[in-house]
């Protein structure tokens, strides 16, 4: 039942952050007006009008507590995250990673939000920021030019932006299985008698060097005047890697270590990996192959990969602008705009990078807004939780050093290195950090 003593809260953007924030607010009995410009106004990367559409990879990355994003997953689950609930339901095989059927995932999120009577989804582009009331701006990395201008006027800061590159998707039936083979690196998380979750296309030295040469010489998408911004290191286009050095790709996404042929035992010089992009396995995503090559060049160069000579591409790679604000100068640790605290920001526009990180900041924003709607002061979780660490990054990093960041253990206090004379392994140290974070989060949740 709606709490008539609380105001209706405006959320701009029904991506991962906005969707999660709306859910959190509705679960606390607060009415939400959720604005989404799609499908009336589309972006260069989106294809549908669904909430929480995934436009790049279909993976939420590692789903275990020895990885920082796995810790973030678990913290979100403990806080009733809609994004994690739908992600778990739409899960498809991907080794130790949480990958999802992207269409099923966004459909589940959309259905949950549509069915919630306290959430009013309002289609159409928002061209101005409401002058009154509590507002969450979660318009994402593809904020429209008009709204971005309003945000720029509001914050008084020069714009900052970089580019994410989207990886191609291949028709699984068009891959030559006489060459490609299923295998996880070092056969991790593979039961005896089963194939791995990654389809591997091996290259010998001559094939690799010829491929890299074409990556470097291929025609790229022409830059515009505002595109002299560095790429985010965690989403580097494959040809940008090749330009840094001939061996760079094979020490990155094309690393062959642990991927010897399961039958012949032959070692490859480099390997291109593909991962299921939907539950049926009919679509395959080229892992780490974000690109800014033109469409024609993508088809020409990527069909040089052994096993992909006859590949049919259901989606080719593309570029999209990723916009973020100078959060440390503008926001406090509860995502409120310092100069106008009734306005909060969440998601990638704040300078977190990644699907789960964006959703987690939406989750936090929802909780903070709920407190404000009830006349209470919002409280951030401790900095030794994954959520607290991300909030600290976007609110306390030196402005001159601020860049988009995925969650990582470097943002959290280090784990214990020894127990007496025994030295803990890296996995043990990381697990200890996660265990502590979850205990701290549980304690915080009990009192909040």
Residue pairs with C-beta under 8 A, 6 or more apart in sequence:
1 29
2 29
2 30
2 31
2 118
3 29
3 30
3 374
6 29
6 30
6 31
6 373
6 374
7 133
7 134
7 373
8 30
8 31
8 32
8 33
8 133
9 25
9 30
9 31
9 32
9 33
9 133
9 134
9 135
9 136
9 369
9 373
10 32
10 33
10 35
10 130
10 133
10 134
10 135
10 136
11 18
11 21
11 22
11 32
11 33
11 34
11 35
11 135
11 136
11 138
12 18
12 35
12 126
12 129
12 135
12 136
12 137
12 138
12 139
12 147
13 35
13 36
13 137
13 138
13 139
13 140
13 143
13 347
14 22
14 34
14 35
14 36
14 38
14 51
14 52
14 113
14 121
15 51
15 52
15 53
15 138
15 139
15 140
15 347
15 358
16 52
16 83
16 347
16 355
16 358
16 359
16 362
17 138
17 140
17 346
17 347
17 348
17 358
17 359
17 361
17 362
17 365
18 34
18 36
18 51
18 136
18 138
18 139
18 140
18 346
18 347
18 362
19 34
19 51
19 52
19 82
19 83
19 109
19 113
19 359
19 362
20 81
20 82
20 83
20 359
20 360
20 362
20 363
20 366
21 32
21 136
21 138
21 346
21 362
21 363
21 365
21 366
21 369
22 32
22 34
22 113
22 116
22 119
22 366
23 81
23 82
23 112
23 113
23 116
23 119
23 366
24 79
24 80
24 82
24 362
24 363
24 365
24 366
24 367
24 370
25 32
25 118
25 366
25 369
25 370
25 373
26 32
26 116
26 118
26 119
27 80
28 366
28 370
29 118
30 118
30 369
30 370
30 373
31 118
31 119
31 120
32 118
32 119
32 120
33 120
33 122
34 113
34 119
34 120
34 121
34 122
35 122
35 124
35 126
36 49
36 51
36 121
36 122
36 123
37 123
37 124
37 125
37 126
37 144
38 46
38 48
38 49
38 53
38 123
39 48
39 49
39 123
40 49
40 123
40 124
40 125
41 124
41 125
41 144
43 55
43 142
43 320
44 142
44 318
44 319
44 320
44 321
45 55
45 56
45 142
45 166
45 318
45 320
46 53
46 55
46 142
47 53
47 55
48 106
49 123
50 106
50 107
50 109
50 110
51 106
51 109
51 110
51 113
51 121
52 83
52 86
52 105
52 106
52 109
52 110
52 359
53 102
53 106
54 100
54 102
54 105
54 106
54 355
55 166
55 320
56 164
56 166
56 167
56 235
56 290
57 167
57 285
57 355
58 92
58 99
58 100
58 101
58 102
58 105
58 275
58 277
58 278
58 285
59 94
59 97
59 98
59 99
59 100
59 275
60 69
60 73
60 87
60 97
60 98
60 99
60 100
60 355
60 356
61 67
61 69
61 70
61 97
61 98
61 354
61 356
62 69
62 70
62 96
62 97
62 98
63 70
63 73
63 96
63 97
63 98
64 70
64 96
65 71
65 74
65 430
65 431
65 434
65 435
66 427
66 430
66 431
66 434
67 430
68 386
68 406
68 407
68 408
68 409
68 411
68 412
68 430
69 354
69 356
69 357
69 406
69 407
70 434
71 386
71 407
71 433
71 434
71 437
71 438
72 356
72 357
72 360
72 386
72 387
72 390
72 407
73 84
73 98
73 356
74 434
74 438
75 360
75 385
75 386
75 387
75 437
75 438
75 441
76 83
76 84
76 356
76 359
76 360
76 363
77 84
77 85
77 88
78 438
78 441
78 442
78 445
79 363
79 367
79 445
81 359
81 360
81 363
82 109
82 112
82 113
83 109
83 355
83 356
83 359
83 362
83 363
84 359
85 112
86 100
86 105
86 108
86 109
86 112
87 98
87 100
87 105
88 98
89 104
89 108
90 100
90 101
90 102
90 104
90 105
90 108
90 279
91 98
91 99
91 100
92 99
92 100
92 101
92 276
92 278
92 279
92 281
93 99
93 197
93 276
93 281
94 197
94 275
94 276
95 184
95 188
95 189
95 190
95 196
95 197
95 198
96 188
96 189
99 275
99 276
101 278
101 279
102 277
102 278
103 278
104 278
104 279
113 119
113 121
114 121
125 144
125 146
125 147
126 139
126 147
127 144
127 146
127 147
127 150
128 147
128 150
129 135
129 137
129 147
129 150
129 151
129 154
129 343
133 342
134 342
134 344
134 369
134 372
134 373
135 342
135 343
135 344
136 343
136 344
136 345
136 346
136 365
136 369
137 151
137 343
137 344
137 345
137 346
137 349
138 345
138 346
138 347
138 349
138 362
138 365
139 147
139 151
139 347
139 349
140 347
140 348
140 349
140 358
141 164
141 320
141 321
141 322
141 323
141 324
141 348
141 349
142 320
142 321
142 322
142 323
143 151
143 323
143 349
148 159
148 323
151 325
152 158
152 159
154 337
154 340
154 343
155 325
155 326
155 330
155 337
155 339
157 325
157 326
157 329
157 330
159 323
160 229
160 323
160 324
160 325
160 326
161 226
161 229
161 321
161 322
161 323
161 324
162 229
162 230
162 231
162 232
162 322
162 404
163 227
163 229
163 231
163 232
163 292
163 319
163 320
163 321
163 322
164 232
164 235
164 290
164 319
164 320
164 322
165 231
165 235
165 236
165 237
165 290
165 291
165 292
165 317
165 318
165 319
166 290
166 315
166 317
166 318
166 319
166 320
167 285
167 286
167 287
167 288
167 289
167 290
167 291
167 317
168 285
168 286
168 289
168 291
168 298
168 302
168 313
168 315
168 316
168 317
169 277
169 283
169 284
169 285
169 286
169 313
169 314
169 315
170 274
170 283
170 284
170 285
170 286
170 308
170 311
170 312
170 313
170 314
171 282
171 283
171 284
171 311
171 312
171 313
171 314
172 199
172 281
172 282
172 283
172 284
173 282
174 308
174 310
174 311
174 312
175 199
175 201
175 274
175 284
175 307
175 308
175 311
176 306
176 307
176 308
176 309
176 310
177 307
179 201
179 202
179 306
179 307
180 199
180 200
180 201
180 274
180 306
180 307
181 199
181 200
181 202
181 261
181 262
181 263
182 195
182 196
182 197
182 198
182 199
182 200
182 262
183 190
183 195
183 196
183 198
183 200
183 259
183 261
183 262
184 190
184 196
184 197
184 198
185 198
185 257
185 258
185 259
186 258
187 196
187 258
189 197
190 196
190 197
195 262
197 275
197 276
198 273
198 274
198 275
198 287
199 273
199 274
199 275
199 284
200 259
200 268
200 271
200 272
200 273
200 274
201 271
201 272
201 273
201 274
201 305
201 306
201 307
201 308
202 256
202 259
202 261
202 266
202 268
202 269
202 270
202 271
202 306
203 211
203 254
203 268
203 269
203 270
203 271
203 272
203 305
203 306
204 268
204 269
205 269
207 269
207 304
207 306
208 250
208 254
208 269
208 270
209 246
210 304
211 301
211 304
211 305
212 242
212 246
212 249
214 300
214 301
214 304
215 238
215 239
215 242
215 249
215 293
215 301
216 239
216 242
216 243
218 239
218 293
218 294
218 297
218 300
218 301
219 293
219 294
219 296
219 297
220 239
220 292
220 293
220 294
220 297
221 292
221 293
221 294
221 318
221 319
231 237
231 240
232 322
232 353
232 403
232 404
234 353
234 354
234 406
235 290
235 353
236 252
236 290
237 290
237 291
237 292
237 293
237 317
238 249
238 253
238 288
238 289
238 290
238 291
239 291
239 292
239 293
240 292
241 248
241 249
241 252
241 253
242 248
242 249
249 270
250 256
250 269
250 270
252 288
253 272
253 273
253 287
253 288
253 289
254 270
254 271
254 272
254 288
255 270
255 271
256 267
256 268
256 269
256 270
256 271
259 268
259 271
259 273
260 266
260 267
260 268
261 267
261 268
272 286
272 287
272 289
272 305
272 308
273 286
273 287
273 288
274 284
274 285
274 286
274 287
275 284
275 285
275 287
276 283
276 284
276 285
277 283
277 284
277 285
283 314
286 302
289 302
289 317
290 317
291 298
291 317
292 317
292 319
293 301
293 317
295 316
298 313
298 316
298 317
299 313
299 316
302 308
302 311
302 313
303 309
303 310
303 311
305 311
322 348
322 404
323 349
324 348
324 349
324 350
324 351
324 404
325 331
325 345
325 349
325 350
325 351
326 399
326 402
327 345
327 350
327 351
327 394
327 395
327 402
328 394
328 395
328 396
328 397
328 398
328 399
328 402
329 399
330 337
330 338
330 339
330 345
331 337
331 338
331 345
331 350
331 394
331 395
332 338
332 341
332 395
333 380
333 391
333 392
333 395
333 396
334 344
334 364
334 368
334 378
334 379
334 380
334 391
335 344
335 345
335 346
335 350
335 361
335 364
335 365
335 368
335 391
335 394
335 395
336 342
336 343
336 344
336 368
336 378
337 343
337 344
337 345
342 372
344 365
344 368
344 369
345 365
346 358
346 361
346 362
346 364
346 365
347 358
347 359
347 361
347 362
348 357
348 358
348 404
350 361
350 394
351 393
351 394
351 402
351 403
351 404
351 405
352 358
352 360
352 361
352 390
352 393
352 394
352 404
352 405
352 406
352 407
353 404
353 405
353 406
354 406
354 407
356 407
357 390
357 405
357 406
357 407
360 386
360 387
360 390
360 407
361 390
361 391
361 394
363 387
364 380
364 381
364 387
364 391
367 378
367 448
368 378
368 380
369 378
371 377
371 378
371 379
372 378
379 448
380 387
380 388
380 391
381 387
381 388
381 391
381 440
381 441
381 444
382 388
382 440
382 441
382 444
383 389
383 391
383 392
383 412
383 413
384 412
384 413
384 436
384 437
384 440
385 437
385 438
385 440
385 441
385 444
386 407
386 412
386 437
387 441
389 407
389 411
389 412
390 405
390 407
390 411
392 411
393 405
393 411
394 402
394 405
405 411
409 415
409 430
409 433
412 433
412 437
413 433
414 429
414 433
415 424
415 428
415 429
415 430
415 431
415 432
415 433
415 436
416 424
416 429
416 432
417 423
417 424
417 429
418 424
424 432
